[in-house]
Amino acid sequence: MQHTYLRYECADAFALTCSSGSTPSVPHSSSILAFLGSSSSSNNAKRNNDASLNNSPLLSVAGSQLIGYDLRRGEPLLKLGHREILSGGIGTGRALNSSHIVCLDVSSECNNDSSISGGKEDVKVATGWVDGSVRVFSLDPKEMARFTASSSGGSDDAERNALVHSLIYRESNNFLGNSEEFACKEPLVLNGHGSSPVQMVVFDKNIGSVGRLASGGADGVVILWDVIAETGLFRLLGHRGPVTGITFLRPSGIDASGVDGLVTSGSDGLVKVWDLNGQCCVQTLTGHRGSVGCLDCTILRPPGGGGGGVQDGEKAKWRLVTGCADGQVRVWSVEDLKLESDATKNSDKEATDSNEAASDDKQADNDGDEVFRYIGSLQPPATLNMESSNNEGIASIHFHPSGRYVGVCRANDRVIEIYAARSDVEVQKKRRRRLRRRREKQNMAASAPDKGTTKKRGLLDDPESEDEQDNDGKDGSLLELSPEATKAMDEFEFRGTIRAAHKIRGFAFAPYQERGGGIRVVVALATNALEVHSLPKPSKQAPGVPVTAEKVSALDMYGHPTGIRSVSLSSEDTMACTVSKSVVKIWNVDNRSCLRSLTAAPSGSKGSSASYYCLCSAFLPGDTHVVLGTREGHLIIIDVASGDIIYTEENAHDGAIWSLDIFFSRGGKQMSLVTGSADKLVKYWSMESQEGENSRHPMVVHARTLQMSDDVMCVRFSHSTDPEKRLLFVASLDSTIKVFFDDSLKFFLSLYGHKLPVLAFDSSTDDTILASGGADKSIKIWGLDFGDTHRTMYGHEDSITDLRFVKTTHYFFTCSKDRTVRYWDADRFQQILLLRGHASEVNCLAVSSHGAFILSGGMDRQVRVWERTKDIVFPNEERERELEEMFDNADGSRREENTADALMKAQKDGEEGLDADEEEKPQSEAAVKQSVLSVSSGDRIMEAVEMADKESKEIRAFRKRQEERGEDNKRAANPMLFGMDPAAYVLWILRSVKSVDLEQSLLVLPLNHVERLMHYLILNLQRHKGVELCAKISVFLIKAHQAQIVANRSMMTPLRELQLLVRNRTTAIRDTVGFNLAAIRMVTRLANEKKSDRLTYEEKSMKDIWGELGKI
C-alpha cells in the first residue's frame, strides 16, 4: 500500500514592497506602480482638485501579488493575487500562484457611457506575469470604498481585510474569517504569449474605447485583447526583441476616419506605429542608437490651455517621448491624423539599414505621409552638471495624468528629471528667442572669422543652442531638424529634479495636484522601498529657475533592502525575525505586519555610519529578545518590545559567525548558546542579567571553547533533554560533520561522505537520524547510533542552503539555490513535494512547532508562508505531474507555434500552398495559443458530441419501437447527460469552456466532429438557446475549416440553414439590446430631470438670500 502525506501549499508572502528587476528571473518593466482608481488623462484633468483622488491607494508589484498602500498612513491596504490550480485537479486550488508579476496597468474606463453606469464603473487592473499570461482583476466600487474607508481609521478587521491569505481555518482570529479570499474575485486569465514573460500591459483609455488591452512579451509579440469578450483579437508581429513600451494613439478622438493606432517599442531599437483597423505597421521610427527602453504618448495640456480636454476646433497636440539606451530622450509629434485606405503600402517603406532608414524618413517628411515627425530631444540645463548620468540609458518615461509634465528616469540613477509643457504663447516666444540668438551668433561668426576673438555670451547664450550642437554631434545625419521648425525644448522647459536616496526602479505621478500647484511623485527604489516626493511650483520671482523636490515620506518598513539571510520563529510561533545584511525586522506571523524594524549599527557616541552584516538569528527564551550573529564576529541582543540593541558582544569571534543555536529546557532552567565561526572555533555562551538600569535585559558570557581544524559552517544541538545524551553537531569546511557530547565536548562520531562542505543539517526529535545537505546538491541520512549512511538522495539542482525537520516526525524540508523548497521522507527515502515560488535562491527555513506552516526566505527579499492542508499527496502522482510539466515546457514552443499558425495556414491552403517566403509573412495573426486546459476542453467537447450522438440514436430506436408496438411511453432521462437532451447537453459543455480557451479548444476537433457539432448548433438556434455562443462558434468553425467545408457538398444545406438562423437570431438580440439601452437612457434622463427640479427651489432661495444681504 502506498504511503500518503498531507500537502503543503504557499498561502501567502510578505516582506516585499516592490520587486521589479530585483532578480534575474523577473525582467524589468517601466510600469510597476499605478494608482488604483485613476482614470484617463482627459478625465483626470477635470478632477485635479478632487479630494477622493488624494486617498487613492497605490498599487505596487510585489512578487506574486499586488499590494495597495495608503500613502498618507504608510500602511498596506489590500492584496491582489491569483490562486494556482495545479494540473490534474490536485491540491486545494487556493494556493498563491508560484509565478511572479512583471508589470501592471489600471483603468476605470471600461464603461464610457456614464449615463448607463452612473459613474460607478469597475476598476480593472491588468497584470503581466513571468509565465506568459495576462490576468485582469476587477474591483467593485463597493470594495474600493471599503478599502478607502479602512484607511481613514476603520476597525482593525476592516484594516486587515484581504491582507492575510491563509489556508488554515483559525476560529480564534476574527480577522481571518475572510482570509480565504483575496481582495477581489477570480481574475480573467488571458494566455497568448506562450512561456515568454509579459513585460508590458496597457489599457486603451481614450474616449470611445471599451475594454481594449494591449500586451507585449519578451518574444517580441504584441497582442490586442478584448477584455469584455474575454478573448484575443489579433497579434502584431514585427519586433525582433522584447517589447519594452506600448501606448494607444487616437488623435482624432472618436472620429472613425482618424487614426486608431498603437505605438510599440522594443529592445531591437525600433519604434513601430500600428494601424489597428488594418492590422499593419504604417511607420517605423528609426534613428535610435540602441534599444528603446520605454515610451509614453499623450495630449499636451499646458497651464494656459484650460486644463481640460481638447476644445472643439482645437488641434490636439499629441506628443510621443521615447527613451533609448544612448541616453537621448527623443520627442515626436503627430503630423498626419488620418490614414488612407491603402495604409498597408506604407509598411513596405520599412528599412533595416540605418542609412536607408534615414533617407526614408527624409522622404517621408517631404511627402507629409508619416504619422510621427521628430522634433528634437529633451536635455537638462548644462548648469546642473548631469553629463555623467546622461550616458546612462533611459529606464522609465511617464506623462503626468494632466498632460502638463513628463518625467524621465535613467537606468542605475537616483534622479528623475521633470519637464513641464509650455503654453502656445510661450512656445512661440521661446522659438523666436532661439532664432534671434542663432542669427546673432551667425553674424558674430561672420564678423569675427577668427575663433579666438569670439566672445562667449555667458548667461545670454540660450541653452537650446548648446543642445543643438550636442544633438548634431551625437545623432549625426540620422535625424536632422530644420532650424525654423518648433523643437522639443521650445515646447518643454526643465522644471526640476527629484533625487531619491537609492537607485530608482520606477516611478508614478499622483493623479492629483497639490494646492500650491505642485505635483507628487511616488518612487520605487532598488532597496525594496517607496518614497513620496513633492515638486513645488516655481516661485513668481524666478519662474524659469529649476526647483528641487522635497521628500514627503518613505515607506521602507515592510520590505528588506537586500536578500534575507536568516528567518527564525518564536517559541509560540506568533513572531518571526528576518535578517538581511544590516536590517532586522520582527513580524507578526498572523497578520503579516511588521512590529519592529531597525538597523544593526554600533551604538555609542562615536558617530560611525558603519553597520553590522547579520548572518544568523534566534529568539531567546521568553521571546522577548533576539540574538544575532554578524559577519564582523559580533553577537548582538535586541529587545523586541523597544526594537533597540541592548547589548553587543564585540569581537566574540575573530571571523564571521555563520551559525548559532540555542538549547533550553521547558522550565528555562537550562539554556546554552553555541556559535560557530570562520575562525575555526565553536564557543559556548551563558546568559546573565546586566547590571544597573538594564538589569532586566540579558547579556552573554563566554563559557567554553571547542577548537576545530577548519572553518565552522554550521552548528546544531540535538533534542535530548538529558545532558549526558545531548549531542553537538559541527560541520566544517573539510566536508565532514563532527559529533561531540555536549557536557564534556568529547568526540563521538565523524560523518564523512559529502564531496563539498556541508551547509545545513538537522536531527530528528527522537535523535535517531541526522539529515545533512551541502554544496554537492546531495542529501544524506545518517544513523546516530553508529554514524552509518542510511541513504543518499538527490533532487536539488544547486547547493542546499538550509534543512529543517518537522518535530515529532521523520519528515524534513530543504531549500536550495535552485529557488525551490522540497519536502522529504527520511524513513522511505523519497521526495514528497516540490514547492516553487521564489524568484531567486532560497537561503533559510523556519518550521513551526507542530509543522502547521513553514517560512522560507531568499535573495528575492520575500518570505513565503507554506501551510499544511488537508489534501492528500501521493508521491507517485507528484512525480508523474513533474514529468508532465517537464514535457510541456520542452514541447510548448512547438505546439504553440503550430496552433498560432493554424488559421493562417487554413486560409493559404489551396491558394498559395504551404511553401511561402518569409518576406510574405503577415504582420498580424490570430491571438491563439494551445495549452493543457484548451486541449482538455477540446477532449470534453468531442466526448460530449459522441455521447449526444449515441443518445440521439437510442432516442430514435426507442421511438421506432414505440411506433411498432403502438405504445406511447416516455423514455427515462439519461443520467450521464444530467437529464438533458443531446442538444442541451452539448450547449452546457460549450458554456463550461472559458471564453479564452474556446477557440483553441475548437481547433482540436476533427472534421467529422465539426460537422456533428454544427448539427447541434442548428438545433439550439432553432430553440432560441445560447444564440450568442452558437453564432460565435459557427463563424469560427467556418473560418477555420473553410476549405474542407466548401469541398464537402453534404454541408451545403446545413450551412444555408445555419446562415439564416444566425442572421435572424442575432438581429432579434440586437434589437432587444438596443431597445433596452434606449429605455435605460430614458429612465436615467427622467431621473436627472426630477433631481434637477427638486434642486431648483433651493438654488433660487440661496440666490435670493445673498441678494437680500447685499441690500441695506
N, C-alpha and C positions, 0 to 999 in steps of 0.2 A: 504493500500500500504506500502511495506517495505521501510524503510528509508535507503539510501545508503550514503557511505562515500568515501573519497579518501584514497588510500593505501599508507602507509609509508613502505619503504624498506631500508635496510642497503646499502648505496652506497660506503662507504669507511671506513677505520680505520687507525689511526695514533697513534703516541706517543709510539710505541713499536719497539724496536730494536732486541731483541732476547727473545723468550718466552718459551724456553724448561724448563719443570719442574717447572714453576712459579706458577701453580695452581694444586690442586689435581686431577681435572678432565682431565688434559692433562698429560699422562705418560711421564716419562723422556726417552730420547733416546740419544745415544752417537753420532749420526750422525745429527747434527743440523747446521753445517757450511759446505760450499763447494764453491770452486772457479768455476765460470762459464767459460766454455771453456777449462778446464783442462781435459786432456785425460788420457789414461792408463799410467802406470808407465814405460813401455818399451819405449814409445814414448817421455815421459817427460824427460827421462834420456838423450835423444839425443838433447833435446831442452832446456837444463837448462839455457843457456845464451840467449835465445830468448827474445828480448825486448818486443814482443807483449804479452808475458805471464805476464810481470810485471804490465800490466794495466788490468789484468783480474778482473772483478767485483767479489765481494764476496757475495754469497747468504746466507741469514740468515732466519731461521724460525721465523716468526713474526705473531702469531695468525692465521688468515685465509689467510695470504698472505706470499709470499716470497719476500724479499726486497734485491735488489742488491746494494752494496755500492762501491763507489770508495775510496779505502783506501788512495790514495795519497791526495785527497782533503777532505776526511772525510765527503762526502755527499752521499745521496742515488741517484741511477741512474735509477732504474726501479722497477716495482712491477709485480709479477706474482700471479694471483688469478683466482678463478673459480666462475662463476656465478651460482646461485642456482635456479633451476627450481622446483617450488612447485608442489605438486601433484594436479592433476585435471587441469593443464594448466593455473592456475590463476597467477596473478602477471605479472610483466614486463619481467621476465626471465633474467634480467640484474643485479640482486641484488648480493651483496657479500655473499659468502657461509657462513652459520652460523656455520659450523663445523670448527675444528682447525687442523693445520698441526702438525704432531709429528716429522717426520724425512724427509730427502731428500738425493738424490744422483744425481750426474751429470755424463753424459757420452757423448762424441762426437764420439764414435767409433761404431755408428750404421751402418756404411758402411765402411768396412775394405778394400774394393777394391779401392785403391786410383787412379788406372788407369781409373776408370769409373767416380768417383765423382770429380776427380781433386783436392782432398784435401779440398773441401768445403762441408763437411758433416754438417747436422743439429745437434744442441746441444740438447740433451734430458735431461730433468730434471724430475726425478721421486719423488713423494711425497707420504707419508703415512699419512692418516687422522684419526681423532678420530672416525668418523662414520664407519670405516672399509673399506673404498675404497682407491684405489691407483690411483692417477691421474698423467699422464705423459704429461708434457708440451714440446713443440717442438719450438725451436727458430731458425729462419732462419739466415744464416750468414750475410745477409744484415742488419737484425735487430741488430745483435751483433755489427756490425761495426758502426751502428748509435749510439748505447749506448756508445761505446768506444769513438767515436768522440765527443759526447756531454760532456764526462768527461774531454776532453782536451781543453775545452774553447769554446764550440759552443754557439749558440744563446740561449736565455732564453727559447724559445719554445721547442728547442731540449732537453734542460736540464730537463724540466718539463714533457716531453712526457712520458706517461704511469705512471706517479707518482700520478695523480689525477683521480679518478674514480667517476664520477658524473652522477646522473640520471636526473638532471635538465639541460636543454639546456640554456646556458648563452651566448648570442650573443656578449656581450661586452668583454668577456675574450677570447682572441685568443688561449691561450694555452689549453683551454677546448674544442677546436673544435674536438679533437680526444680523449676526455676523456671518451667516452662511451666504449672504448676498452681497454683491458689490454695490456700488452707488447707482448702477443702472442695470437694465435688463441685458439679456444675451445680445452681443453686438452682431452686426451684419458682417459676415466674413466673405471677402472677395479674393479669389485665387486666380492669378493670371501671370505672375512673374516667375513661376517655377520656384526654384530654390534660391534665386538671386535676391539679395536684400532690397527692400523698397527704401530708397533714400529720400524721396520727396513725395508728399501728398498735398494737393491744393484744391480747395473748393472754388467753384465759379461763383463769385459774389457780385457779379454785375447784375444790373436790373434786367429782368426778363428771363433770367436763367433759373431753372428749378432743378435742384438735386443733381447737378453735374459735378463730377470729381475726376481729377487727373492724378495719376501716379506714375512716378518714374523709378526704375530699378537700376541695379548695378549692371544688368545685362544690356543697357542702352535702349530699352523699350519703354515707350510711353503709352499708357492705356487710359482711355476715357471711359468712365463708369457712369451709369445711371443709378443713383442711389435709391430713387423711388421704385424703379422697376427691378432693382437688385440684380443687375446684370451688367456685363461689359458691352460697350458699344463697338469699339474697334481699337486696334493697336496702331501706333505710329512708329515706323522703322526708319532709321537714318543715322542715329548716333552710334559711334564705334567705341564708346566708353560709357562709364556710369553717368546717369543723368543727375546733375547737381542742382538744377533750378527749373521751376515751372511757374508760369503765370498766365492767366487768361487775358485776352485783349478783345475789347469790343468798343472801338472808338465811336461808332455811330449809335451806341445805346441799343435800343430795341428795334432799330431800323433793320428790316430784313435785307435791304440791299447793302448794308455795311459789312465790315469785316467781322466774322465770328472766328477769332483766331486764338492760337495758343503759341506761346513762346517758351522754348526749352533750351537749356544749356547743358553741356556735357564736358567731361574731362578730356574729350578729343579736341578741345579748343574751338568748337563751333557753337554758334547760337542760331537755332532754326526757328523760323516763323511758319506755322502751320495754318492752313485753312481747314477748319473742322467740317465745313459743308462739303468741300471737295475731297477731304481726307488726303491732302497732299501738302508738300512743303513749297511755299511760294517765295521764300527768301532765306538765304543763309548769310549770316553776319560773320564775316571773316576779319582778319587783322589782329586777332588776339594772339599774343606771343606766349602761348602756354595754355594750360587747361583753364576753363572758365569755372570758377568755384561757386558762383552764386549770381542771382539776378533778381530784380524786382521791377514792377511796372505799375504805374498809377497815373491819375489825373492830378496835375499840379493845381493846387488851390492856394495861391499866395494870400497874405493877410488882407490885401486890398481887393481880393476877388469875391468877397461876400461870404466865404466860408462854407457855403452850401454846395449844392450840385451845380451842374453846368446849366446856365440860363438859356432860354430859347434864343436861337440865332447866334449864340456864342460858340466859338470853336473850342472844343476841348483840347487842352494841352497835355497829351499823353507823352510820358517820358519813360524810357527804358534805361535802367542803370545796370551795367554788368561789371563784375569783378573778376579779374584774371590773376593767374599766378605770377605775372610780371609786375604786379603791384599797381597797375593802372586801373582807375575807375572810369569807365567809358560811359558816355551818355548818348542815347539815341532818341530821335524824335520821330513821331508818326507823321509821314507826309501824305501818303495816298490812303484815304479812308475807305475806298471801295475797290473791289476786285472785279475783273472781267470774268465772264462765264468760263472762258478757256484759261483759267488760272493755272492749270496743270502745265502749260507751256513754260511758265516761269521757273518751274522746278528743274528744267533742263539746263538752266544757266549756272547751276552749282559747279564750283571748281574745286579741285583737290590741291592744286599748286597755289602757293601764296601769291605769286606774281600774276597768275591768271585771275585769281580772285580779286586782286586789286583793280585790274583792268575792267573786270565785270562790274565792280562797284562804281567805277568812274562812269561807265556807260549807263549804268542804272540811274546815277544821279542826273546825268544829262537828259535821259529819256523821261525821268519822273515816274517810272513804273514801280519803284520799290516802296515797300511799306515803311521801312525804317531808314533814317538817314543819320549818319554820325555827325554830332555837333561838338565833340570835344571831350575832355576828361576833367575830373574833379581833382584839384590839388590843394593841400593845405598851404597856408602862407609860409613863405620861406623864413620868416622871423621866428617860427616855432621850433626850428631845428629838428624836423622829423624825417630827415633824409635817410637815416639808418633804418627806420621802420618802413619806409616806402618801398624797400626792396622785398619785403615780405608779401606773399600772395594774399589776396582778399578772401576772407573766410565767410563773412556774412554781410548782406546788404538788405536793409528793410526801410520802407517808407512809413512815416507816421500815418495812422488812420485818417488824419485830417488832410493828408496830402501836402502839408506845408514843410515837412522836414524829411531828411533822409539820413540814415546812419550807416557808417562804413566801419567795419571791424576787420583788422588784418590778422592773419594767422600768427599764432605764438606772440601775441601782443596784448598789452594791458590797456590800450587806448581805443576809444570809439570816437571817430570824427563825425560831427554833426554839421550838416549843411542845411540852410534854410532857403526856401524859394522866394525870389524877389517878385514884386508886382510888375505888371506890364510897363508901368511908367518907370520904375527903377531899372528894368531890363534895358529899355531904350536909352536911358541916361547912362548906364554903365557901358553900353555899346558905343555910344557917341564919344564918351570919355576915352575909351580904349583906342578908337580910331584916331582921335585927336593926338593922343600920346604917340601913336605909331607914326603919324605924319611928322610930328616934331622930331622924332628920332631919325627919320629918314632925311629930314632937312639938315639936322646936325651932322649926320654922317656925310652928306654931300658937301657941306661947307667945310668940314674938317676931315679930309681923307686920311690923315694920319691918326691911327687909333690911339696913339699916346696922348693926343691933345683933346680927346673926347672926355668931357667931364661927366662924372656919374651924378645922376639927379637925386639919389638917395630916396627920401620918402616920397618924392614926386613920381618916382618910377612906379608904373602900375604893375602889380603882381601878375596880372594876366599876361603881360608881355614876356616876363620870365617863363611863365608856364608855356607859352608858345614855343620858345626856343627849346625847352626841355622836351616837349612833345615831338617837335620835329626831329630831335636827335634820337629819341627812343623809338618812335614809330617808323621813322624813315619815310619811304614812299608808299607804305601800305595804306595809310589813311591821311588824306590831305584835306585841308579846310580852306575855304575862301576867307580872306581877311574881312570882307564885308558882311559875312553871314553872322547870325547870332550864335554865340558859342555857349558852352556849358557853364563857364564861370560868369557869363553875363546873367544867366537865369538863377544861379545858385551863389550864395555867399557863405563863407565859412562862419558858422555860428559859435562853435566851441568844441571842447573835448571832454570826454568822460574817462577818467583814469581810475581803474579798478585796482584792487590790492594784489591780484594774481592774474595769470593768463586767462583770457576770455574764450569761452567755448561758444557762446551765443548770446543774443540779447533780443529784447522785445520792447516796443513802445507801449506805454499805458494808453488805453483808449479814451483818455480824457486829458484836459489841460488844467494846470493849476490856476488859482485865482489871479496871480500876477502875470499870467501869460506864459509861464514856464512849462516845461514838459518833464515827464518822468520816464526813466528807462530802467528796466529790470535786466540785470546782467547775470548770466550763468558762468561761474568760474570753473577752472580746471581743478580746484580744490574741493569740489562737491559742495558748493555753497552758492547762495544767491545774494546779490546786492541790489539795493534800490538807490538810484541816483536822481537828483533833481537838477535840471539845467535851467537856470533863471533866464528871464528875458533881458536883453541888453538895456542898459540904462539910457535915458534920453540924452544925457550929456555926451555919451560916447556910443552912438548906435552901431558903428561898424567895428568896434573892438571885440575880439572873441572873448567869450566868457568861459569859466571853468565850472564844471558841475560839482555839487556837494553830495556826499554820501548821506542818504537819509537813514537807512537801516541796513542790517546784514542778517541773513538767515543762514547760520552755519552750525546750529546746534544739532540738527537732525541728520548730519552726514559726516563721515570721516574724510579727511583730506587725502589720505593715501590708503593703500591696501591694508586690510585688517590682518594683524599678525596673531592675535590670540582672542579667544572668547571663553568665558567661564560663567558658570551658573552658581547661584547661591544655594544654600542647603535646602531651602524650601521651594526652589525653582521659581521664585517670584521676581528675581532681579538677575540681570545679565551684565557682565562687564566686558567691553570690547576695547581692544588696544590697537592703535595704528600709529606707528612711528612715535610722535611726541604727544598724541592726543589720546585721552582716556575718557570713555563715556560709560555711564551707568544707565541701564534701560529698565523699564517696567515691562516684563515679558507679556503680561496680559493685554495691555492696551498699546504696546509698542511705542510708548512715549519715552523721551529722553529725560531722565531725572537730573543727572549731573553731567557736565562737560567741562573738562579742564585740560590745561596744557602741562605736561610733565616738565617743569622747568625748575632749576635750582632756586631755592628760597634764600632770603637774606637781603642785605642792602648793597650787594656787590654791583647790581645793575647789569649783570650779564644777560645778554639776549639769547644765549645758548639754551638748548632744550635737550632732554634725555630721549634716547631712542628706545622705546619699550618693546620687549620681545615676548614676555610671558606674564601671566597674571593668575590670581587665585583669591577667593574670598576666605577671610579668616573666620574662625568660629564665632557665631553670633550674627554674621552677615552685616556687621557694622563697619568693617574695614576691608580694604583690598590691598594686597601686597603685589608689587610689580618688580620684575627683573629687567634691567636695561642692558643695552649694548656696551655702555661705559663701565659696567661692572658694579652698579649701584643697586641697592634694594630700597624701594620706596613704599611707604604705607600711606594710604589715602583714607580719609574719613568720608563715608558715604553720605552722611547727613549734611555735612557742610560742603563737601566737594573740595576740600583743601588737603594739601600734603602736610601731614602732621609729623612725619619722621622720615629721615633719609639716612641710610647707612651707606656712606660714600666708600668707594673702593672696597666693597665687600669681596669682590674678586678682581683679579688683575686682567681678566678678559671678559668677553661678552657672556652674560648669563642666558644660556639657551633654554633652560628648563628649570622648573621648580614644582614641588609637590608638597602637600600638607596632609598630615595624618592626625586625626583627633578622634577620641572616643566620644560616645554619645553624651556622657556627662560632662565632657570638656576637661576632664582631669589630666588626660594625656594628650599632648599636642607636640608635633615635631614639624619643622620646616626644613626641607632639604633643597639645595640648589646645585646645579651642575653648570660649569663654565668652561670656556675655551682655555683657561689657564691650567687645565688637567686636574682640577680639584673638585671634590664633592664636599660641601660644607653643610653641617647641621647647625640650626639656629633655634634658640628657645625664645619664648615670648615672655616679656616682663612689662610691668607698668612703668610709665615715665614718671619722673619726679616733678614736683612743683605744680603749676597750673594745669599741665597736661597729664595729670595722674590717671585720668580715665582713658587715655589713649595708650595703645601698646607700642612696644619697641622690640627690636630683635637684638639678641645677644649671641655671639658666636660660641658654639659648644664643642663641636668635634670637626675633624677634617679627615677626608679619605683621599689619598694620593692615587691618581690613575696614570697610566703610561701614555695616553693620548687625550686629545680634546674630548670633553664630555658633550654628547649631543642630546641626551635625554636621561632623565631620572624619574623613578616612579616607586611608590610604596606598594606592597601587597595589601590585601584587605583583611588579613587576620588581626583579630583584637588581642591575641596573646603575644606579649613582647618577645617571647622566646621563639615563636614561629613566624614572626613578621619578617619579611624579606625586603631587600632594597635592590632594585634593578637599575643598572647603569649601562648605557650604550655609549661607546666611544668611537673615535674616528677610525679605528682599526677594523671596523665591520663586525665587531663582536659585542655580545651582551654579557656582562659580568653580574652574578647574583651573589649578594652578601647578606649575612644575618644582621638585622637592624640593631640589636642590642650590643653585640660585640664587634660588628664590622668584620667578622671572619668571612673568608672567601668560601662560597658554597658550590657554584656551578659556573661554567663558561660555555655560553651558547654561541657556536660559530657555524656559519653556513651561508650567510649573506655575502654577496660579491662586492657590494658597496656599503657605505656606512648606513647604519640603522637610524632612521629619523623619528620613529614613533613606535611605541609598544604599549600594551596594557595587559593586565592579568584578569582572569575571571573572578567573580565574587568568592567562589569557593577555593581559590588559589590552586587549582589543579592544572590549568593550562595557561600558557602565555602566548599571545599573538603579537607579531612584530612585522613591521613594514619599513622598507628603506628605499634608497635611491636606485636600487636594482629592479624596481617595479614588482617585486615579489612579496608575498605574504607567507610567513612561516608560523606554523602552530607547534609550540614546544610543550613537552610534558615537564612539570616542575618536580616530579619525583626523581628522575634520573637525568634530566636535561636532554632527552632524545627528541628528534624531529618527527612529529606525527605526520605532517603533510606540508607540502609547498604548493601554494595556489597562485595563479596568475590571472590577471584581469585588467589591471590598470595599464595605461599606455605611457605613463610618466612616473616620476618619483612620488612615493606615498609620503604625505606630509603629516598626517595625524591618524590615530587609531584609538577607538573607544569601545569598551564592552558595555552592553546593556546589563544592568545589575540583575543578579539572581538568574541569569541565563548564560548560555554559551554563544549568543549572537553578538556580533560586533559590527561597527561601522568604520569605514576607512574613507579618507579623502585624498585627493591627489592633484598634481599639477595639470592633469588632463581635463580639469574642470568638472569632474564627476564625483559623486558620493556613492559608495557601494555598501550593500548590506550583505553580510556573510553568516554562514552557519559553521561554527568551529567543530561541531560533532560530526556532521555529514560532509564537511569539506567541500561546500558548494556555495556559489553566489546566489543570493536570494533576489535582490533587486539592484537595478542600476538607476540612480537618481540623477537627472540632468536639470540644469537651470542656471548654473553660474556661467558667467561670460569670460571668466579668467580662472587662473589656478586657485584652488581651494587650499587654505593654509591651516585651518583649525576646526575642531568639532567640540561640541558640548552636549552630553546626553543627560536628560532629566533623570531624577532619582528612580522613577518607575518605568522609564522608557516610553512615556507617553508622547514625547516630542524630542527632537534634537535641533541644535542650532549649528549652522555652518557659516563660516566667514572666509572671504577670499580677497584676492587682489582687485576684484571688481568693486570693492568697497561696500558691499551689501551683506546683510545677514539674512539667510533664508531659514524659515521655520518649517521643519518636516514633521508632520504629525502622524501618529498611528491611527489607522481607520479600522473599520470592521470588515473591510473587503478582504477576501481570502486570496492568497497568492500561491500559484502552482509554479515551481521553478521551471518545469519543462515548458509550460506555456510562455513564460517570460523569455526563455532562450529562443523559442520559435518566433516570438514577436521581434526580438532584436535582429534575428536573421532576416525577417521580412523588411524591417527598416533599412538594413544594410543593402538589401536587394533593390528597394525602391530608390534609395539615394544613388546607387550606382547606375540604375537604369532609368532614372527620372528624366534626364535631359533628352534621351532618345524618344521616350513616349510623349513628352511634352511637345517636341518638335513635330512629330507626326500628327498629333491632334490639332495643333495650331494651323497646319497647312492643309487640313482635310477639306475645308470649304473651298479654298483657292484651287486645289487640285481637282475638285469636282467641277468647278467652272471651266477649268482649262481642258478637261478631259473631252476628247473629240474635236477640239478646236486647234490647240497648239501642241498637243501631246504632252508627255511627261518631261521631255527634254526642253529646258528653257535656259537662256543665257542669264547670267547673274545681273546683267545690266537691265533686263526686263522685269526684274523683281518688283512687285508693287511696294509703294511707300506705306501702305497700311494693310492690315489683315484682321481677321476676326479675333476678338479677345477671348479665346477659349483656351482651356488648359485641362488636361486629363489628370485626375487624382484618384486615390483609392476610394474616396467617397463617391465620385462620379461613376466609377466602374461598378461598384456595388449597387448603386442606384439603377444603372442600366441592367444589371442582372435581375433586380427586383421587377423592373418593367417587363422584361422578357418572360419571367416566371408568371407575372400577372396575366399577360396576354395568353400564354399557354393554358393557364388554369381557366381563363374565361372561355377559350375555345373548347376546352374539354367540357365545361359546364354547359355551353351552348349546345353541343352535340347531345349531351344527356337530356337536356330540356326538349330538344326536337324528338328524340327517341321516346321520351315519356309521353309527349303529346300524340305521337303516332300510335302508341299502344292504347292510349285512352280513346282515340277515334276508332280503332279497330274493335275495341270492346264496348264501345258506346257508353263509356263512363265519363264522368265529369269531376274527378277527384283533383285536389290541389297537391302539387308536389312540395315536399318539405324543403325548406331553405337549406342551402349548403353551409354548414358551419365553417368550412375552410374559407369561404368568401364572406364570413361575418354576416350571413343572412342577406347579402346584397345580390342583385342581378349582375351578370357579367359586365355590362357596360358601366354600371355604377362602381363596381369593384375596380375596374381599370382606372376610372377617373379618380377614385380615392387614392390609389397608388401614385398617380401622377401628381396629385396635390401634396402628397407626403414628401416629394423630392423638392429640395431647396431650389429657389429660382436661380441661384448662382451655378448650381451643378446640373440644371435641367438640360441645357444644350449639349454639354459634354456627355450626359447620360444617353441622350437620343442618338448621338453619333456611334454608340456602341452597338445599337440594334442592327441586325442583318436585314436584308431587303424583304424577306418573307414576313418577318415580324413587323416591319414598317407598314406593309400592306394590311395586315390584320389590325394594327393599331389605328390606321385611318378608318377602318370599318367601325370601330368602337367610338372614334371621334365623331363620325357622322350620326351614330345613334344618340350620343349625348347632345349634339347640337339640335337634333330633332326634338329632344325633350327639354330644350332650353336650360341645360345644366352645364355649368363650367364653360360658358361661352368664351370668355377672355382666354382662359388657359387652352381650350381646344383650338381656338383660332391661332394663337401663338405657336402651338406645336405643329399645326398643319402647315403654316407658312414656312417654318424652319425645316421641316422634313422635305418639303417640295424643293426648297433651295439646296439642301444638302444632297438629295438624290434625284436631281433634275434629269440627268442623262438617263438613268435607269428607269425612272418613271415614264418618261416620254417614250422610251423604246418598248415599254410594256403596254400593249393596246388594251389589255383587260382592265387597266386602271382609268381608261378614259371616262367611262360612265360614272364611277365614284368621284372622279375629280370634278366633273361638271356639277354633280350634286353638292359636293363639298364647297365649291366656289359659290354656288347660290346660297347655301346655308350660312357660310361665313359672312357674306355681304349683308344678308338680311338681319342676322342676329347682331352683328356689330353695329349696324345702322340703328337698330332699336335701342341698344345700350347707349350709343352716343346721344340719341335724342333724349333718353331718360336722364343722363348725366347733365346735359345742357339745361333741361327743364328744372332739375334740382338746383343747379348753380344759380339760375336766374331767380328762383324762389328764395334762395338764401340771401342773395344780394338785395332783393326787395325787402325782406324781413329786416335785414341789417340797416337798410336806409330808413325804413319806417321807425325803427328803434332809435336811430340817431336823431331823427326829426322830433320825436316825442321828448327825447332828452334835451334837445335844444329849446323846445317850447317850455319845459319846466324851468330852465335856467334864464329865460328871458326876463321874467319879473325881477329876479334877484339882481341881474345886471343893471336893469333900469333903476331899481331902487338905490343901488350903490352910486350910480351916476347922479341921481337927484340929491343924495346926501352930501356928496362932495360939492355939488353945485350950490347947495344952501349954505354950506360952511364958508364959501367964498364971499357971500353977501353979508354986509354989515349994515 
